[in-house]
Amino acid sequence: MRFELPAEKTQVFDMVLPMRWGDMDAFGHINNTVYFRYFESLRVDWLLSLGRPLQDGGSGPVVVNAFCSYLRQVTYPGELRARLYVGQQGRSSMETFFTLERADEPGVPCAEGGATMVWMDFATGRSTPMPDWLRQAACPAAD
């Protein structure tokens, strides 16, 4: 099963991620689980780049689902260009999407994926409205 990224999404962040020797599996390519760590690093670095704490007064983001479509094998060594996009937003949720390509092969995607991020009140364990600063950062064209 392959999930397609939606056409309507806005790129909000990109970065280069180094591949590490330990990211490989016994078959000599980057292990499938590591892609989710790459996506996590991309998402967290985007949030940190906004100059706000990841936890905002007892609330913060949690991932409630995630997916990845593996398009091409990736082998060590090298670097990956990672891009983060934002899709639909709800009261407390935001769709995020990711693409990965080798930095030395621009325009050739290796993987793409996504995750639904929900802003949670950690004391109650329930969703709470997303902060305005995050909603604005997810819609840079509206600034």
Helices and strands as residue ranges (DSSP letters): E 10-18, G 21-23, H 32-49, E 59-70, E 79-89, E 93-102, E 109-121, E 126-127, H 132-137, G 140-142
